[in-house]
Amino acid sequence: MFDLRLSDVQNGTNYYQAVGRLTHPCIAAHKSFDDLLAGDVLDQTVVVDMEGLETVDSSGIGWLLGKNRQFKAHGGRLILHSLQPSVKNVFGLMKLGAVLTLVESQAEANDQIGNTGVEQ
């Protein structure tokens, strides 16, 4: 199962938590998967806490890359932080840091967007 939960909205930034497995079976089973991170947030900054993401496969990476592309096309920004070591290794092997904005922590994400007063 995969879930993306809105945890906070501060200073025009939406904070989400990713939980579960971002894999093909989970994507296929989630009827409204394309609606996650869609609509009126695409022109905003979205910070996703990836600490609860257990694993990711090529379908999940494809979904993240597609969402990142949508954010850029609409003038928004997608920032991912706190990746589990196994997920971080996969992202590193695929050199996804060249395409996705990956940071170590919530504080580092806040520094990048200037929301220094937001703590989680």
The 8 nearest C-alpha neighbors of each residue, nearest first, counted from 0:
[[1, 25, 19, 20, 2, 21, 18, 24],
 [2, 0, 19, 20, 18, 21, 25, 3],
 [3, 1, 18, 17, 4, 19, 0, 16],
 [2, 4, 17, 16, 18, 15, 5, 1],
 [5, 3, 16, 15, 6, 2, 17, 18],
 [4, 6, 15, 14, 7, 16, 3, 13],
 [5, 7, 15, 14, 4, 16, 8, 13],
 [8, 6, 14, 5, 13, 9, 15, 12],
 [7, 9, 13, 12, 14, 11, 10, 6],
 [10, 8, 12, 11, 7, 13, 117, 14],
 [9, 11, 12, 8, 114, 13, 117, 116],
 [12, 10, 9, 8, 13, 43, 44, 45],
 [11, 13, 44, 9, 10, 8, 45, 14],
 [14, 12, 8, 45, 7, 46, 44, 15],
 [15, 13, 46, 7, 6, 45, 47, 5],
 [16, 14, 5, 47, 6, 4, 48, 46],
 [15, 17, 48, 4, 47, 3, 49, 18],
 [16, 18, 3, 49, 52, 51, 2, 48],
 [19, 17, 51, 52, 2, 1, 3, 16],
 [20, 18, 1, 52, 0, 53, 51, 2],
 [19, 21, 54, 1, 53, 22, 0, 52],
 [22, 20, 55, 59, 1, 54, 25, 56],
 [23, 21, 56, 59, 25, 55, 20, 24],
 [22, 24, 26, 58, 25, 27, 59, 56],
 [25, 23, 27, 26, 22, 28, 0, 21],
 [26, 24, 28, 0, 22, 23, 27, 1],
 [25, 27, 23, 29, 28, 24, 22, 32],
 [26, 28, 24, 25, 29, 23, 30, 32],
 [29, 27, 25, 26, 30, 24, 0, 32],
 [30, 28, 32, 26, 31, 27, 25, 1],
 [31, 29, 32, 28, 27, 26, 33, 34],
 [30, 32, 34, 33, 29, 35, 28, 26],
 [33, 31, 29, 34, 35, 30, 26, 27],
 [32, 34, 35, 31, 37, 36, 30, 62],
 [35, 33, 37, 31, 32, 36, 38, 30],
 [36, 34, 33, 37, 32, 31, 3, 38],
 [35, 37, 34, 40, 41, 38, 66, 33],
 [38, 36, 34, 35, 41, 40, 39, 33],
 [39, 37, 40, 41, 36, 34, 42, 35],
 [38, 40, 41, 37, 42, 43, 36, 73],
 [41, 39, 43, 42, 38, 37, 36, 45],
 [42, 40, 70, 75, 43, 39, 73, 37],
 [41, 43, 75, 74, 73, 40, 70, 39],
 [44, 42, 75, 40, 41, 76, 45, 12],
 [45, 43, 76, 12, 75, 77, 13, 46],
 [44, 46, 13, 77, 12, 14, 76, 78],
 [47, 45, 78, 14, 79, 77, 15, 13],
 [48, 46, 15, 79, 16, 14, 49, 78],
 [47, 49, 16, 80, 50, 81, 17, 15],
 [48, 50, 82, 17, 52, 81, 51, 80],
 [49, 51, 81, 82, 52, 48, 83, 17],
 [52, 50, 18, 49, 17, 53, 19, 16],
 [53, 51, 18, 19, 49, 50, 17, 54],
 [54, 52, 20, 19, 51, 83, 55, 18],
 [53, 55, 20, 52, 86, 21, 56, 85],
 [56, 54, 21, 22, 59, 20, 86, 60],
 [55, 57, 22, 59, 58, 60, 21, 54],
 [56, 58, 60, 59, 61, 55, 22, 23],
 [59, 57, 61, 23, 60, 56, 22, 62],
 [60, 58, 21, 62, 22, 56, 61, 57],
 [59, 61, 57, 63, 62, 58, 64, 56],
 [60, 62, 58, 64, 59, 63, 57, 65],
 [61, 63, 59, 65, 60, 64, 66, 58],
 [64, 62, 60, 66, 65, 61, 67, 59],
 [63, 65, 67, 61, 66, 62, 60, 68],
 [64, 66, 62, 68, 63, 67, 61, 69],
 [67, 65, 69, 63, 68, 64, 62, 70],
 [66, 68, 64, 70, 69, 65, 77, 63],
 [67, 69, 65, 71, 66, 70, 72, 64],
 [70, 68, 66, 72, 67, 71, 73, 65],
 [69, 71, 75, 41, 67, 73, 68, 72],
 [70, 72, 74, 68, 73, 69, 75, 76],
 [73, 71, 69, 70, 74, 68, 75, 41],
 [74, 72, 42, 70, 71, 75, 41, 69],
 [73, 75, 42, 71, 72, 70, 76, 43],
 [76, 74, 42, 43, 70, 41, 44, 71],
 [75, 77, 44, 70, 45, 43, 71, 78],
 [76, 78, 45, 44, 67, 46, 70, 79],
 [79, 77, 46, 100, 101, 47, 45, 76],
 [80, 78, 47, 101, 46, 100, 48, 102],
 [79, 81, 102, 48, 104, 103, 82, 49],
 [82, 80, 50, 104, 103, 49, 48, 83],
 [81, 83, 49, 50, 87, 80, 86, 84],
 [82, 84, 86, 85, 50, 87, 81, 52],
 [85, 83, 87, 86, 88, 82, 89, 81],
 [86, 84, 88, 87, 83, 89, 54, 53],
 [87, 85, 89, 83, 88, 84, 54, 82],
 [86, 88, 84, 90, 85, 89, 82, 83],
 [89, 87, 91, 85, 86, 90, 84, 92],
 [88, 90, 86, 92, 91, 87, 93, 85],
 [89, 91, 87, 93, 95, 88, 92, 94],
 [92, 90, 94, 88, 93, 89, 87, 95],
 [93, 91, 89, 94, 90, 88, 95, 87],
 [92, 94, 90, 91, 95, 89, 96, 88],
 [95, 93, 91, 96, 92, 90, 97, 98],
 [96, 94, 97, 90, 98, 93, 99, 91],
 [95, 97, 99, 98, 94, 101, 100, 91],
 [96, 98, 95, 94, 99, 100, 101, 93],
 [99, 97, 95, 96, 100, 64, 94, 67],
 [100, 98, 96, 95, 101, 97, 67, 64],
 [99, 101, 78, 79, 96, 102, 77, 98],
 [102, 100, 79, 80, 99, 96, 78, 103],
 [103, 101, 80, 104, 107, 108, 79, 100],
 [102, 104, 81, 80, 107, 101, 105, 82],
 [103, 105, 107, 81, 80, 106, 102, 108],
 [104, 106, 108, 107, 109, 80, 119, 48],
 [107, 105, 109, 104, 108, 110, 118, 115],
 [106, 108, 110, 104, 109, 105, 102, 111],
 [109, 107, 105, 111, 110, 106, 102, 104],
 [108, 110, 114, 106, 112, 107, 111, 115],
 [111, 109, 107, 113, 108, 112, 115, 106],
 [112, 110, 108, 109, 113, 107, 114, 106],
 [111, 113, 109, 110, 114, 108, 44, 115],
 [112, 114, 110, 115, 111, 109, 108, 116],
 [115, 113, 109, 116, 112, 117, 110, 10],
 [114, 116, 109, 113, 117, 110, 106, 118],
 [115, 117, 114, 118, 109, 113, 9, 10],
 [118, 116, 115, 114, 119, 109, 9, 106],
 [119, 117, 116, 106, 105, 115, 109, 114],
 [118, 117, 105, 106, 7, 6, 14, 48]]
